[in-house]
Amino acid sequence: MPHMVRKQIYLTRELDQYIHVLAQKQDKPEAEVIRDLLERGIKRQGPMSTGEALLGLATLGEALGMAGPTDLSERHDDYLYDENT
């Protein structure tokens, strides 16, 4: 079994009832039904491009208050290879 991470989410009553009924029909725990539904939904979105992934990381960094240097586009070699930077 893959490593599991615990998440807490809020559902509408309708979604909760839907998941409950599906779990009973499929004779599975509700958590497994939720994981299956999430996996199918994510797979339908299709693969994420490299650009989308990088933009997502940049947006996440900004949201966490982790702004990078303002001169990165001009001094990228310095930041990558200079040990004193």
MODELLER restraints for C-alpha pairs under 7 A, 6 or more apart:
rsr = mdl.restraints
at = mdl.atoms
rsr.add(forms.Gaussian(group=physical.xy_distance, feature=features.Distance(at['CA:19:A'], at['CA:30:A']), mean=6.34, stdev=0.5))
rsr.add(forms.Gaussian(group=physical.xy_distance, feature=features.Distance(at['CA:19:A'], at['CA:33:A']), mean=6.80, stdev=0.5))
rsr.add(forms.Gaussian(group=physical.xy_distance, feature=features.Distance(at['CA:20:A'], at['CA:30:A']), mean=6.32, stdev=0.5))
rsr.add(forms.Gaussian(group=physical.xy_distance, feature=features.Distance(at['CA:23:A'], at['CA:29:A']), mean=5.81, stdev=0.5))
rsr.add(forms.Gaussian(group=physical.xy_distance, feature=features.Distance(at['CA:23:A'], at['CA:30:A']), mean=5.28, stdev=0.5))
rsr.add(forms.Gaussian(group=physical.xy_distance, feature=features.Distance(at['CA:23:A'], at['CA:33:A']), mean=6.11, stdev=0.5))
rsr.add(forms.Gaussian(group=physical.xy_distance, feature=features.Distance(at['CA:61:A'], at['CA:67:A']), mean=6.56, stdev=0.5))
rsr.add(forms.Gaussian(group=physical.xy_distance, feature=features.Distance(at['CA:78:A'], at['CA:85:A']), mean=6.73, stdev=0.5))
rsr.add(forms.Gaussian(group=physical.xy_distance, feature=features.Distance(at['CA:79:A'], at['CA:85:A']), mean=5.91, stdev=0.5))
